Each structure stands twice: as C-alpha cells, then as structure tokens.
Amino acid sequence: MAQQKKKHEFLSFPVYLLGGFFLLVLISPAIAAPANSCKYLMENKCLDCHFETRICQKIAKNKGKRSWKRTIKSMIRHGAELTPDEQTTLVGCFIDRDPEILSFCGMK
C-alpha cells in the first residue's frame, strides 16, 4: 500500500507542473502587453481601421497635442471605441514619441 501511495504522488507532480505551465501561458499575454501601454493601444485601437504606414507617417510629422486630440476625436466620430483615459494616453504616446511606437514604426 505504501508503494501505491508513492506512485500516486509521483503521478500528481507532472499534473501540477502541466497545470502551472498552462496558467503561465494564459496570463503571459496580459503581462507582455498591458492594456494601457502605448503599443497595445495603437495595435488594438488604431490598427483596427488604419494601416501602420498611415499611423507612422502621421507620427513622423511630429504633430502637436491639439492636432492629435482632434485626430483621436475624429476617430471616435467614425466609430473607434476609446475611453477618456485611453484617449489621453494615446495623445501622450504620440506627442512624447513613445519608444515602443517609434520602434514599431522603424524610427528608432
């Protein structure tokens, strides 16, 4: 009976290891790209409607805060779904020339 218990304990270790692996795989995308990061917002909000070349050309023009606010308000009028916090974050990302976005656009 003691041998059966050891065999059962031995078999449960891979099950726990496998379960931990799947848990890690499930949460790693959330760790890799926070929902409020500049790159995440651009990829999941802007690229839904625009090609990256259009966005990168606009970033290269180094537009000001007022211009980016107008652009984002226009996107919302055309159906983009952005919270007020996301709008503020995106404006900041574009005017501050976020390194992740510059890298994405090949400007770094």
VEXDRENLUM-597676 format. One record per residue: residue number from 0; y, z negated, x of N, C-alpha, C in turn. Coordinates in Angstrom, 1 decimal. Example, Ala and Ser with C-alpha at 12.3 -4.5 7.8 and 13.67 -1.06 7.14 Angstrom:
VEXDRENLUM-597676
<node><mivo>0</mivo><n_north>-5.7</n_north><n_up>-7.8</n_up><n_east>13.2</n_east><ca_north>-4.5</ca_north><ca_up>-7.8</ca_up><ca_east>12.3</ca_east><c_north>-3.3</c_north><c_up>-7.8</c_up><c_east>13.2</c_east></node>
<node><mivo>1</mivo><n_north>-2.2</n_north><n_up>-7.1</n_up><n_east>12.8</n_east><ca_north>-1.1</ca_north><ca_up>-7.1</ca_up><ca_east>13.7</ca_east><c_north>0.0</c_north><c_up>-7.9</c_up><c_east>12.9</c_east></node>
This chain:
VEXDRENLUM-597676
<node><mivo>0</mivo><n_north>-1.2</n_north><n_up>0.0</n_up><n_east>0.8</n_east><ca_north>0.0</ca_north><ca_up>0.0</ca_up><ca_east>0.0</ca_east><c_north>1.3</c_north><c_up>0.0</c_up><c_east>0.9</c_east></node>
<node><mivo>1</mivo><n_north>1.2</n_north><n_up>-0.7</n_up><n_east>2.0</n_east><ca_north>2.4</ca_north><ca_up>-0.7</ca_up><ca_east>2.9</ca_east><c_north>2.7</c_north><c_up>0.6</c_up><c_east>3.4</c_east></node>
<node><mivo>2</mivo><n_north>1.6</n_north><n_up>1.4</n_up><n_east>3.7</n_east><ca_north>1.8</ca_north><ca_up>2.8</ca_up><ca_east>4.2</ca_east><c_north>2.4</c_north><c_up>3.7</c_up><c_east>3.2</c_east></node>
<node><mivo>3</mivo><n_north>2.1</n_north><n_up>3.5</n_up><n_east>1.9</n_east><ca_north>2.7</ca_north><ca_up>4.3</ca_up><ca_east>0.9</ca_east><c_north>4.2</c_north><c_up>4.0</c_up><c_east>0.7</c_east></node>
<node><mivo>4</mivo><n_north>4.6</n_north><n_up>2.8</n_up><n_east>0.9</n_east><ca_north>6.0</ca_north><ca_up>2.4</ca_up><ca_east>0.8</ca_east><c_north>6.7</c_north><c_up>3.0</c_up><c_east>1.9</c_east></node>
<node><mivo>5</mivo><n_north>6.2</n_north><n_up>3.0</n_up><n_east>3.1</n_east><ca_north>6.9</ca_north><ca_up>3.7</ca_up><ca_east>4.3</ca_east><c_north>7.0</c_north><c_up>5.2</c_up><c_east>4.0</c_east></node>
<node><mivo>6</mivo><n_north>6.0</n_north><n_up>5.8</n_up><n_east>3.5</n_east><ca_north>6.0</ca_north><ca_up>7.2</ca_up><ca_east>3.2</ca_east><c_north>7.1</c_north><c_up>7.5</c_up><c_east>2.2</c_east></node>
<node><mivo>7</mivo><n_north>7.2</n_north><n_up>6.7</n_up><n_east>1.2</n_east><ca_north>8.2</ca_north><ca_up>6.9</ca_up><ca_east>0.2</ca_east><c_north>9.7</c_north><c_up>6.7</c_up><c_east>0.8</c_east></node>
<node><mivo>8</mivo><n_north>9.8</n_north><n_up>5.7</n_up><n_east>1.6</n_east><ca_north>11.1</ca_north><ca_up>5.5</ca_up><ca_east>2.3</ca_east><c_north>11.5</c_north><c_up>6.7</c_up><c_east>3.2</c_east></node>
<node><mivo>9</mivo><n_north>10.5</n_north><n_up>7.2</n_up><n_east>3.9</n_east><ca_north>10.7</ca_north><ca_up>8.4</ca_up><ca_east>4.7</ca_east><c_north>11.2</c_north><c_up>9.6</c_up><c_east>4.0</c_east></node>
<node><mivo>10</mivo><n_north>10.6</n_north><n_up>9.8</n_up><n_east>2.8</n_east><ca_north>10.9</ca_north><ca_up>11.0</ca_up><ca_east>2.0</ca_east><c_north>12.3</c_north><c_up>10.8</c_up><c_east>1.3</c_east></node>
<node><mivo>11</mivo><n_north>12.7</n_north><n_up>9.6</n_up><n_east>1.1</n_east><ca_north>14.0</ca_north><ca_up>9.5</ca_up><ca_east>0.5</ca_east><c_north>15.2</c_north><c_up>9.7</c_up><c_east>1.4</c_east></node>
<node><mivo>12</mivo><n_north>15.0</n_north><n_up>9.6</n_up><n_east>2.7</n_east><ca_north>16.1</ca_north><ca_up>9.8</ca_up><ca_east>3.7</ca_east><c_north>16.6</c_north><c_up>11.3</c_up><c_east>3.6</c_east></node>
<node><mivo>13</mivo><n_north>15.7</n_north><n_up>12.3</n_up><n_east>3.7</n_east><ca_north>16.2</ca_north><ca_up>13.7</ca_up><ca_east>3.5</ca_east><c_north>16.9</c_north><c_up>13.9</c_up><c_east>2.2</c_east></node>
<node><mivo>14</mivo><n_north>16.4</n_north><n_up>13.3</n_up><n_east>1.2</n_east><ca_north>17.1</ca_north><ca_up>13.5</ca_up><ca_east>-0.1</ca_east><c_north>18.5</c_north><c_up>13.0</c_up><c_east>-0.1</c_east></node>
<node><mivo>15</mivo><n_north>18.7</n_north><n_up>11.8</n_up><n_east>0.5</n_east><ca_north>20.1</ca_north><ca_up>11.2</ca_up><ca_east>0.7</ca_east><c_north>20.9</c_north><c_up>12.1</c_up><c_east>1.6</c_east></node>
<node><mivo>16</mivo><n_north>20.3</n_north><n_up>12.6</n_up><n_east>2.7</n_east><ca_north>21.0</ca_north><ca_up>13.5</ca_up><ca_east>3.6</ca_east><c_north>21.5</c_north><c_up>14.7</c_up><c_east>2.9</c_east></node>
<node><mivo>17</mivo><n_north>20.6</n_north><n_up>15.3</n_up><n_east>2.1</n_east><ca_north>20.9</ca_north><ca_up>16.6</ca_up><ca_east>1.4</ca_east><c_north>22.0</c_north><c_up>16.3</c_up><c_east>0.4</c_east></node>
<node><mivo>18</mivo><n_north>21.9</n_north><n_up>15.2</n_up><n_east>-0.3</n_east><ca_north>22.9</ca_north><ca_up>14.8</ca_up><ca_east>-1.3</ca_east><c_north>24.3</c_north><c_up>14.7</c_up><c_east>-0.6</c_east></node>
<node><mivo>19</mivo><n_north>24.3</n_north><n_up>14.0</n_up><n_east>0.5</n_east><ca_north>25.6</ca_north><ca_up>13.8</ca_up><ca_east>1.2</ca_east><c_north>26.2</c_north><c_up>15.2</c_up><c_east>1.7</c_east></node>
<node><mivo>20</mivo><n_north>25.3</n_north><n_up>16.1</n_up><n_east>2.1</n_east><ca_north>25.7</ca_north><ca_up>17.4</ca_up><ca_east>2.5</ca_east><c_north>26.4</c_north><c_up>18.1</c_up><c_east>1.4</c_east></node>
<node><mivo>21</mivo><n_north>25.8</n_north><n_up>18.1</n_up><n_east>0.2</n_east><ca_north>26.3</ca_north><ca_up>18.8</ca_up><ca_east>-1.0</ca_east><c_north>27.7</c_north><c_up>18.2</c_up><c_east>-1.4</c_east></node>
<node><mivo>22</mivo><n_north>27.8</n_north><n_up>16.9</n_up><n_east>-1.3</n_east><ca_north>29.0</ca_north><ca_up>16.2</ca_up><ca_east>-1.6</ca_east><c_north>30.1</c_north><c_up>16.6</c_up><c_east>-0.7</c_east></node>
<node><mivo>23</mivo><n_north>29.8</n_north><n_up>16.7</n_up><n_east>0.6</n_east><ca_north>30.8</ca_north><ca_up>17.2</ca_up><ca_east>1.6</ca_east><c_north>31.2</c_north><c_up>18.6</c_up><c_east>1.3</c_east></node>
<node><mivo>24</mivo><n_north>30.3</n_north><n_up>19.5</n_up><n_east>0.9</n_east><ca_north>30.6</ca_north><ca_up>20.9</ca_up><ca_east>0.6</ca_east><c_north>31.5</c_north><c_up>20.9</c_up><c_east>-0.6</c_east></node>
<node><mivo>25</mivo><n_north>31.3</n_north><n_up>20.1</n_up><n_east>-1.6</n_east><ca_north>32.1</ca_north><ca_up>20.1</ca_up><ca_east>-2.8</ca_east><c_north>33.5</c_north><c_up>19.6</c_up><c_east>-2.6</c_east></node>
<node><mivo>26</mivo><n_north>33.7</n_north><n_up>18.6</n_up><n_east>-1.7</n_east><ca_north>35.1</ca_north><ca_up>18.1</ca_up><ca_east>-1.5</ca_east><c_north>35.8</c_north><c_up>18.8</c_up><c_east>-0.4</c_east></node>
<node><mivo>27</mivo><n_north>35.2</n_north><n_up>19.5</n_up><n_east>0.5</n_east><ca_north>35.8</ca_north><ca_up>20.1</ca_up><ca_east>1.6</ca_east><c_north>36.9</c_north><c_up>21.1</c_up><c_east>1.3</c_east></node>
<node><mivo>28</mivo><n_north>36.8</n_north><n_up>21.9</n_up><n_east>0.2</n_east><ca_north>37.9</ca_north><ca_up>22.8</ca_up><ca_east>-0.1</ca_east><c_north>39.2</c_north><c_up>22.0</c_up><c_east>-0.5</c_east></node>
<node><mivo>29</mivo><n_north>39.0</n_north><n_up>20.9</n_up><n_east>-1.2</n_east><ca_north>40.2</ca_north><ca_up>20.1</ca_up><ca_east>-1.5</ca_east><c_north>40.8</c_north><c_up>19.5</c_up><c_east>-0.3</c_east></node>
<node><mivo>30</mivo><n_north>40.0</n_north><n_up>19.2</n_up><n_east>0.7</n_east><ca_north>40.6</ca_north><ca_up>18.7</ca_up><ca_east>2.0</ca_east><c_north>41.2</c_north><c_up>19.8</c_up><c_east>2.8</c_east></node>
<node><mivo>31</mivo><n_north>40.7</n_north><n_up>20.9</n_up><n_east>2.8</n_east><ca_north>41.2</ca_north><ca_up>22.1</ca_up><ca_east>3.6</ca_east><c_north>42.5</c_north><c_up>22.6</c_up><c_east>3.1</c_east></node>
<node><mivo>32</mivo><n_north>42.7</n_north><n_up>22.6</n_up><n_east>1.8</n_east><ca_north>43.9</ca_north><ca_up>23.2</ca_up><ca_east>1.2</ca_east><c_north>44.5</c_north><c_up>22.3</c_up><c_east>0.1</c_east></node>
<node><mivo>33</mivo><n_north>45.3</n_north><n_up>21.4</n_up><n_east>0.5</n_east><ca_north>45.9</ca_north><ca_up>20.5</ca_up><ca_east>-0.5</ca_east><c_north>46.7</c_north><c_up>21.4</c_up><c_east>-1.6</c_east></node>
<node><mivo>34</mivo><n_north>46.7</n_north><n_up>21.0</n_up><n_east>-2.8</n_east><ca_north>47.2</ca_north><ca_up>21.8</ca_up><ca_east>-3.9</ca_east><c_north>48.8</c_north><c_up>21.9</c_up><c_east>-3.7</c_east></node>
<node><mivo>35</mivo><n_north>49.4</n_north><n_up>21.1</n_up><n_east>-3.0</n_east><ca_north>50.9</ca_north><ca_up>21.2</ca_up><ca_east>-2.8</ca_east><c_north>51.3</c_north><c_up>21.8</c_up><c_east>-1.5</c_east></node>
<node><mivo>36</mivo><n_north>50.3</n_north><n_up>22.3</n_up><n_east>-0.7</n_east><ca_north>50.7</ca_north><ca_up>22.9</ca_up><ca_east>0.6</ca_east><c_north>51.3</c_north><c_up>24.3</c_up><c_east>0.3</c_east></node>
<node><mivo>37</mivo><n_north>52.2</n_north><n_up>24.7</n_up><n_east>1.3</n_east><ca_north>52.9</ca_north><ca_up>26.0</ca_up><ca_east>1.1</ca_east><c_north>51.9</c_north><c_up>27.1</c_up><c_east>1.0</c_east></node>
<node><mivo>38</mivo><n_north>50.9</n_north><n_up>27.1</n_up><n_east>1.9</n_east><ca_north>49.9</ca_north><ca_up>28.3</ca_up><ca_east>1.9</ca_east><c_north>49.1</c_north><c_up>28.3</c_up><c_east>0.6</c_east></node>
<node><mivo>39</mivo><n_north>48.7</n_north><n_up>27.1</n_up><n_east>0.1</n_east><ca_north>48.0</ca_north><ca_up>27.1</ca_up><ca_east>-1.1</ca_east><c_north>48.8</c_north><c_up>27.6</c_up><c_east>-2.3</c_east></node>
<node><mivo>40</mivo><n_north>50.0</n_north><n_up>27.2</n_up><n_east>-2.4</n_east><ca_north>50.9</ca_north><ca_up>27.6</ca_up><ca_east>-3.5</ca_east><c_north>51.1</c_north><c_up>29.2</c_up><c_east>-3.4</c_east></node>
<node><mivo>41</mivo><n_north>51.4</n_north><n_up>29.6</n_up><n_east>-2.2</n_east><ca_north>51.6</ca_north><ca_up>31.1</ca_up><ca_east>-2.1</ca_east><c_north>50.3</c_north><c_up>31.9</c_up><c_east>-2.4</c_east></node>
<node><mivo>42</mivo><n_north>49.2</n_north><n_up>31.4</n_up><n_east>-1.9</n_east><ca_north>47.9</ca_north><ca_up>32.1</ca_up><ca_east>-2.2</ca_east><c_north>47.5</c_north><c_up>32.1</c_up><c_east>-3.7</c_east></node>
<node><mivo>43</mivo><n_north>47.8</n_north><n_up>30.9</n_up><n_east>-4.3</n_east><ca_north>47.3</ca_north><ca_up>30.7</ca_up><ca_east>-5.7</ca_east><c_north>48.3</c_north><c_up>30.9</c_up><c_east>-6.8</c_east></node>
<node><mivo>44</mivo><n_north>49.6</n_north><n_up>31.1</n_up><n_east>-6.4</n_east><ca_north>50.6</ca_north><ca_up>31.4</ca_up><ca_east>-7.4</ca_east><c_north>51.2</c_north><c_up>32.7</c_up><c_east>-7.2</c_east></node>
<node><mivo>45</mivo><n_north>51.7</n_north><n_up>33.0</n_up><n_east>-6.0</n_east><ca_north>52.4</ca_north><ca_up>34.3</ca_up><ca_east>-5.7</ca_east><c_north>51.5</c_north><c_up>35.5</c_up><c_east>-5.6</c_east></node>
<node><mivo>46</mivo><n_north>50.3</n_north><n_up>35.3</n_up><n_east>-4.9</n_east><ca_north>49.4</ca_north><ca_up>36.4</ca_up><ca_east>-4.7</ca_east><c_north>48.6</c_north><c_up>36.8</c_up><c_east>-6.0</c_east></node>
<node><mivo>47</mivo><n_north>48.8</n_north><n_up>36.0</n_up><n_east>-7.1</n_east><ca_north>48.2</ca_north><ca_up>36.4</ca_up><ca_east>-8.3</ca_east><c_north>48.8</c_north><c_up>37.7</c_up><c_east>-8.8</c_east></node>
<node><mivo>48</mivo><n_north>50.1</n_north><n_up>37.9</n_up><n_east>-8.5</n_east><ca_north>50.8</ca_north><ca_up>39.1</ca_up><ca_east>-9.0</ca_east><c_north>51.2</c_north><c_up>40.1</c_up><c_east>-7.9</c_east></node>
<node><mivo>49</mivo><n_north>51.5</n_north><n_up>39.5</n_up><n_east>-6.8</n_east><ca_north>52.1</ca_north><ca_up>40.3</ca_up><ca_east>-5.7</ca_east><c_north>51.2</c_north><c_up>40.5</c_up><c_east>-4.5</c_east></node>
<node><mivo>50</mivo><n_north>51.3</n_north><n_up>41.7</n_up><n_east>-3.9</n_east><ca_north>50.6</ca_north><ca_up>41.9</ca_up><ca_east>-2.6</ca_east><c_north>51.3</c_north><c_up>41.1</c_up><c_east>-1.5</c_east></node>
<node><mivo>51</mivo><n_north>50.5</n_north><n_up>40.7</n_up><n_east>-0.6</n_east><ca_north>51.1</ca_north><ca_up>39.9</ca_up><ca_east>0.5</ca_east><c_north>52.2</c_north><c_up>40.6</c_up><c_east>1.3</c_east></node>
<node><mivo>52</mivo><n_north>52.1</n_north><n_up>41.9</n_up><n_east>1.4</n_east><ca_north>53.1</ca_north><ca_up>42.7</ca_up><ca_east>2.1</ca_east><c_north>54.5</c_north><c_up>42.5</c_up><c_east>1.4</c_east></node>
<node><mivo>53</mivo><n_north>54.5</n_north><n_up>42.5</n_up><n_east>0.1</n_east><ca_north>55.8</ca_north><ca_up>42.3</ca_up><ca_east>-0.6</ca_east><c_north>56.4</c_north><c_up>40.9</c_up><c_east>-0.3</c_east></node>
<node><mivo>54</mivo><n_north>55.5</n_north><n_up>39.9</n_up><n_east>-0.4</n_east><ca_north>56.0</ca_north><ca_up>38.5</ca_up><ca_east>-0.1</ca_east><c_north>56.5</c_north><c_up>38.4</c_up><c_east>1.3</c_east></node>
<node><mivo>55</mivo><n_north>55.7</n_north><n_up>38.9</n_up><n_east>2.2</n_east><ca_north>56.0</ca_north><ca_up>38.7</ca_up><ca_east>3.7</ca_east><c_north>57.3</c_north><c_up>39.5</c_up><c_east>4.0</c_east></node>
<node><mivo>56</mivo><n_north>57.5</n_north><n_up>40.6</n_up><n_east>3.4</n_east><ca_north>58.8</ca_north><ca_up>41.4</ca_up><ca_east>3.6</ca_east><c_north>60.0</c_north><c_up>40.5</c_up><c_east>3.1</c_east></node>
<node><mivo>57</mivo><n_north>59.8</n_north><n_up>39.9</n_up><n_east>2.0</n_east><ca_north>60.9</ca_north><ca_up>39.0</ca_up><ca_east>1.4</ca_east><c_north>61.2</c_north><c_up>37.8</c_up><c_east>2.4</c_east></node>
<node><mivo>58</mivo><n_north>60.1</n_north><n_up>37.2</n_up><n_east>2.9</n_east><ca_north>60.2</ca_north><ca_up>36.1</ca_up><ca_east>3.8</ca_east><c_north>60.9</c_north><c_up>36.6</c_up><c_east>5.1</c_east></node>
<node><mivo>59</mivo><n_north>60.6</n_north><n_up>37.8</n_up><n_east>5.6</n_east><ca_north>61.2</ca_north><ca_up>38.3</ca_up><ca_east>6.8</ca_east><c_north>62.7</c_north><c_up>38.5</c_up><c_east>6.6</c_east></node>
<node><mivo>60</mivo><n_north>63.2</n_north><n_up>38.7</n_up><n_east>5.4</n_east><ca_north>64.6</ca_north><ca_up>38.9</ca_up><ca_east>5.2</ca_east><c_north>65.4</c_north><c_up>37.6</c_up><c_east>5.3</c_east></node>
<node><mivo>61</mivo><n_north>64.7</n_north><n_up>36.5</n_up><n_east>5.4</n_east><ca_north>65.3</ca_north><ca_up>35.1</ca_up><ca_east>5.6</ca_east><c_north>66.3</c_north><c_up>34.8</c_up><c_east>4.5</c_east></node>
<node><mivo>62</mivo><n_north>65.9</n_north><n_up>35.0</n_up><n_east>3.2</n_east><ca_north>66.8</ca_north><ca_up>34.7</ca_up><ca_east>2.1</ca_east><c_north>67.1</c_north><c_up>33.3</c_up><c_east>2.0</c_east></node>
<node><mivo>63</mivo><n_north>68.2</n_north><n_up>33.0</n_up><n_east>1.4</n_east><ca_north>68.7</ca_north><ca_up>31.6</ca_up><ca_east>1.2</ca_east><c_north>68.0</c_north><c_up>30.9</c_up><c_east>0.0</c_east></node>
<node><mivo>64</mivo><n_north>68.4</n_north><n_up>29.6</n_up><n_east>-0.1</n_east><ca_north>67.8</ca_north><ca_up>28.7</ca_up><ca_east>-1.1</ca_east><c_north>68.1</c_north><c_up>29.3</c_up><c_east>-2.5</c_east></node>
<node><mivo>65</mivo><n_north>69.4</n_north><n_up>29.7</n_up><n_east>-2.8</n_east><ca_north>69.8</ca_north><ca_up>30.1</ca_up><ca_east>-4.1</ca_east><c_north>69.0</c_north><c_up>31.4</c_up><c_east>-4.5</c_east></node>
<node><mivo>66</mivo><n_north>68.8</n_north><n_up>32.3</n_up><n_east>-3.5</n_east><ca_north>68.1</ca_north><ca_up>33.5</ca_up><ca_east>-3.7</ca_east><c_north>66.6</c_north><c_up>33.3</c_up><c_east>-4.1</c_east></node>
<node><mivo>67</mivo><n_north>66.0</n_north><n_up>32.4</n_up><n_east>-3.3</n_east><ca_north>64.6</ca_north><ca_up>32.0</ca_up><ca_east>-3.6</ca_east><c_north>64.5</c_north><c_up>31.3</c_up><c_east>-5.0</c_east></node>
<node><mivo>68</mivo><n_north>65.4</n_north><n_up>30.5</n_up><n_east>-5.3</n_east><ca_north>65.3</ca_north><ca_up>29.9</ca_up><ca_east>-6.6</ca_east><c_north>65.4</c_north><c_up>30.9</c_up><c_east>-7.7</c_east></node>
<node><mivo>69</mivo><n_north>66.3</n_north><n_up>31.9</n_up><n_east>-7.6</n_east><ca_north>66.4</ca_north><ca_up>33.0</ca_up><ca_east>-8.6</ca_east><c_north>65.1</c_north><c_up>33.8</c_up><c_east>-8.6</c_east></node>
<node><mivo>70</mivo><n_north>64.5</n_north><n_up>34.0</n_up><n_east>-7.5</n_east><ca_north>63.3</ca_north><ca_up>34.8</ca_up><ca_east>-7.4</ca_east><c_north>62.1</c_north><c_up>34.1</c_up><c_east>-8.1</c_east></node>
<node><mivo>71</mivo><n_north>62.0</n_north><n_up>32.8</n_up><n_east>-7.9</n_east><ca_north>61.0</ca_north><ca_up>32.0</ca_up><ca_east>-8.5</ca_east><c_north>61.2</c_north><c_up>31.8</c_up><c_east>-10.0</c_east></node>
<node><mivo>72</mivo><n_north>62.4</n_north><n_up>31.7</n_up><n_east>-10.4</n_east><ca_north>62.7</ca_north><ca_up>31.6</ca_up><ca_east>-11.9</ca_east><c_north>62.3</c_north><c_up>32.9</c_up><c_east>-12.5</c_east></node>
<node><mivo>73</mivo><n_north>62.6</n_north><n_up>34.1</n_up><n_east>-11.8</n_east><ca_north>62.2</ca_north><ca_up>35.4</ca_up><ca_east>-12.4</ca_east><c_north>60.7</c_north><c_up>35.5</c_up><c_east>-12.5</c_east></node>
<node><mivo>74</mivo><n_north>60.0</n_north><n_up>35.0</n_up><n_east>-11.5</n_east><ca_north>58.5</ca_north><ca_up>35.0</ca_up><ca_east>-11.6</ca_east><c_north>58.0</c_north><c_up>34.2</c_up><c_east>-12.8</c_east></node>
<node><mivo>75</mivo><n_north>58.7</n_north><n_up>33.1</n_up><n_east>-13.1</n_east><ca_north>58.3</ca_north><ca_up>32.3</ca_up><ca_east>-14.2</ca_east><c_north>58.6</c_north><c_up>33.0</c_up><c_east>-15.5</c_east></node>
<node><mivo>76</mivo><n_north>59.7</n_north><n_up>33.7</n_up><n_east>-15.6</n_east><ca_north>60.0</ca_north><ca_up>34.5</ca_up><ca_east>-16.8</ca_east><c_north>59.0</c_north><c_up>35.6</c_up><c_east>-17.0</c_east></node>
<node><mivo>77</mivo><n_north>58.4</n_north><n_up>36.1</n_up><n_east>-15.9</n_east><ca_north>57.4</ca_north><ca_up>37.1</ca_up><ca_east>-16.0</ca_east><c_north>55.9</c_north><c_up>36.6</c_up><c_east>-16.2</c_east></node>
<node><mivo>78</mivo><n_north>55.8</n_north><n_up>35.2</n_up><n_east>-16.3</n_east><ca_north>54.5</ca_north><ca_up>34.7</ca_up><ca_east>-16.6</ca_east><c_north>53.9</c_north><c_up>33.7</c_up><c_east>-15.6</c_east></node>
<node><mivo>79</mivo><n_north>54.5</n_north><n_up>33.6</n_up><n_east>-14.4</n_east><ca_north>54.0</ca_north><ca_up>32.7</ca_up><ca_east>-13.4</ca_east><c_north>54.0</c_north><c_up>31.2</c_up><c_east>-14.0</c_east></node>
<node><mivo>80</mivo><n_north>53.0</n_north><n_up>30.5</n_up><n_east>-13.6</n_east><ca_north>52.9</ca_north><ca_up>29.1</ca_up><ca_east>-14.1</ca_east><c_north>53.1</c_north><c_up>28.2</c_up><c_east>-12.9</c_east></node>
<node><mivo>81</mivo><n_north>54.3</n_north><n_up>27.6</n_up><n_east>-12.8</n_east><ca_north>54.7</ca_north><ca_up>26.7</ca_up><ca_east>-11.7</ca_east><c_north>55.3</c_north><c_up>25.4</c_up><c_east>-12.3</c_east></node>
<node><mivo>82</mivo><n_north>54.9</n_north><n_up>24.3</n_up><n_east>-11.8</n_east><ca_north>55.6</ca_north><ca_up>23.1</ca_up><ca_east>-12.2</ca_east><c_north>56.9</c_north><c_up>23.0</c_up><c_east>-11.5</c_east></node>
<node><mivo>83</mivo><n_north>57.8</n_north><n_up>22.1</n_up><n_east>-12.0</n_east><ca_north>59.1</ca_north><ca_up>22.0</ca_up><ca_east>-11.2</ca_east><c_north>58.9</c_north><c_up>21.5</c_up><c_east>-9.8</c_east></node>
<node><mivo>84</mivo><n_north>57.9</n_north><n_up>20.7</n_up><n_east>-9.5</n_east><ca_north>57.6</ca_north><ca_up>20.3</ca_up><ca_east>-8.2</ca_east><c_north>57.1</c_north><c_up>21.4</c_up><c_east>-7.3</c_east></node>
<node><mivo>85</mivo><n_north>56.2</n_north><n_up>22.3</n_up><n_east>-7.9</n_east><ca_north>55.7</ca_north><ca_up>23.5</ca_up><ca_east>-7.2</ca_east><c_north>56.9</c_north><c_up>24.4</c_up><c_east>-6.9</c_east></node>
<node><mivo>86</mivo><n_north>57.8</n_north><n_up>24.6</n_up><n_east>-7.8</n_east><ca_north>59.0</ca_north><ca_up>25.4</ca_up><ca_east>-7.6</ca_east><c_north>59.8</c_north><c_up>24.9</c_up><c_east>-6.4</c_east></node>
<node><mivo>87</mivo><n_north>60.1</n_north><n_up>23.6</n_up><n_east>-6.4</n_east><ca_north>60.8</ca_north><ca_up>23.0</ca_up><ca_east>-5.3</ca_east><c_north>60.1</c_north><c_up>23.2</c_up><c_east>-4.0</c_east></node>
<node><mivo>88</mivo><n_north>58.8</n_north><n_up>23.0</n_up><n_east>-4.0</n_east><ca_north>58.0</ca_north><ca_up>23.1</ca_up><ca_east>-2.8</ca_east><c_north>58.1</c_north><c_up>24.5</c_up><c_east>-2.2</c_east></node>
<node><mivo>89</mivo><n_north>57.9</n_north><n_up>25.5</n_up><n_east>-3.1</n_east><ca_north>57.9</ca_north><ca_up>26.9</ca_up><ca_east>-2.7</ca_east><c_north>59.2</c_north><c_up>27.3</c_up><c_east>-2.1</c_east></node>
<node><mivo>90</mivo><n_north>60.3</n_north><n_up>26.9</n_up><n_east>-2.8</n_east><ca_north>61.6</ca_north><ca_up>27.2</ca_up><ca_east>-2.2</ca_east><c_north>61.8</c_north><c_up>26.6</c_up><c_east>-0.8</c_east></node>
<node><mivo>91</mivo><n_north>61.4</n_north><n_up>25.4</n_up><n_east>-0.7</n_east><ca_north>61.4</ca_north><ca_up>24.8</ca_up><ca_east>0.6</ca_east><c_north>60.6</c_north><c_up>25.5</c_up><c_east>1.7</c_east></node>
<node><mivo>92</mivo><n_north>59.4</n_north><n_up>25.9</n_up><n_east>1.3</n_east><ca_north>58.5</ca_north><ca_up>26.6</ca_up><ca_east>2.2</ca_east><c_north>59.1</c_north><c_up>27.9</c_up><c_east>2.7</c_east></node>
<node><mivo>93</mivo><n_north>59.7</n_north><n_up>28.6</n_up><n_east>1.8</n_east><ca_north>60.3</ca_north><ca_up>29.9</ca_up><ca_east>2.1</ca_east><c_north>61.6</c_north><c_up>29.8</c_up><c_east>2.9</c_east></node>
<node><mivo>94</mivo><n_north>62.4</n_north><n_up>28.8</n_up><n_east>2.6</n_east><ca_north>63.7</ca_north><ca_up>28.8</ca_up><ca_east>3.4</ca_east><c_north>63.5</c_north><c_up>28.1</c_up><c_east>4.7</c_east></node>
<node><mivo>95</mivo><n_north>62.5</n_north><n_up>27.1</n_up><n_east>4.8</n_east><ca_north>62.2</ca_north><ca_up>26.5</ca_up><ca_east>6.0</ca_east><c_north>61.3</c_north><c_up>27.3</c_up><c_east>6.9</c_east></node>
<node><mivo>96</mivo><n_north>60.8</n_north><n_up>28.4</n_up><n_east>6.4</n_east><ca_north>59.9</ca_north><ca_up>29.3</ca_up><ca_east>7.1</ca_east><c_north>58.7</c_north><c_up>28.5</c_up><c_east>7.6</c_east></node>
<node><mivo>97</mivo><n_north>57.9</n_north><n_up>28.0</n_up><n_east>6.7</n_east><ca_north>56.7</ca_north><ca_up>27.2</ca_up><ca_east>6.9</ca_east><c_north>55.8</c_north><c_up>27.9</c_up><c_east>7.9</c_east></node>
<node><mivo>98</mivo><n_north>55.3</n_north><n_up>27.2</n_up><n_east>9.0</n_east><ca_north>54.4</ca_north><ca_up>27.8</ca_up><ca_east>10.0</ca_east><c_north>53.2</c_north><c_up>28.5</c_up><c_east>9.4</c_east></node>
<node><mivo>99</mivo><n_north>52.6</n_north><n_up>27.8</n_up><n_east>8.4</n_east><ca_north>51.3</ca_north><ca_up>28.4</ca_up><ca_east>7.8</ca_east><c_north>51.6</c_north><c_up>29.8</c_up><c_east>7.2</c_east></node>
<node><mivo>100</mivo><n_north>52.8</n_north><n_up>29.9</n_up><n_east>6.5</n_east><ca_north>53.1</ca_north><ca_up>31.1</ca_up><ca_east>5.8</ca_east><c_north>53.5</c_north><c_up>32.1</c_up><c_east>6.8</c_east></node>
<node><mivo>101</mivo><n_north>54.3</n_north><n_up>31.8</n_up><n_east>7.9</n_east><ca_north>54.6</ca_north><ca_up>32.7</ca_up><ca_east>8.9</ca_east><c_north>53.4</c_north><c_up>33.2</c_up><c_east>9.6</c_east></node>
<node><mivo>102</mivo><n_north>52.4</n_north><n_up>32.4</n_up><n_east>9.9</n_east><ca_north>51.1</ca_north><ca_up>32.8</ca_up><ca_east>10.5</ca_east><c_north>50.4</c_north><c_up>33.7</c_up><c_east>9.5</c_east></node>
<node><mivo>103</mivo><n_north>50.4</n_north><n_up>33.4</n_up><n_east>8.2</n_east><ca_north>49.7</ca_north><ca_up>34.2</ca_up><ca_east>7.2</ca_east><c_north>50.3</c_north><c_up>35.6</c_up><c_east>7.2</c_east></node>
<node><mivo>104</mivo><n_north>51.6</n_north><n_up>35.7</n_up><n_east>7.4</n_east><ca_north>52.4</ca_north><ca_up>37.0</ca_up><ca_east>7.4</ca_east><c_north>52.4</c_north><c_up>37.6</c_up><c_east>8.7</c_east></node>
<node><mivo>105</mivo><n_north>51.8</n_north><n_up>37.0</n_up><n_east>9.8</n_east><ca_north>51.8</ca_north><ca_up>37.6</ca_up><ca_east>11.1</ca_east><c_north>53.1</c_north><c_up>37.6</c_up><c_east>11.8</c_east></node>
<node><mivo>106</mivo><n_north>54.0</n_north><n_up>36.6</n_up><n_east>11.4</n_east><ca_north>55.3</ca_north><ca_up>36.4</ca_up><ca_east>12.0</ca_east><c_north>55.4</c_north><c_up>35.4</c_up><c_east>13.1</c_east></node>
<node><mivo>107</mivo><n_north>54.3</n_north><n_up>34.8</n_up><n_east>13.4</n_east><ca_north>54.3</ca_north><ca_up>33.7</ca_up><ca_east>14.4</ca_east><c_north>53.9</c_north><c_up>34.1</c_up><c_east>15.8</c_east></node>
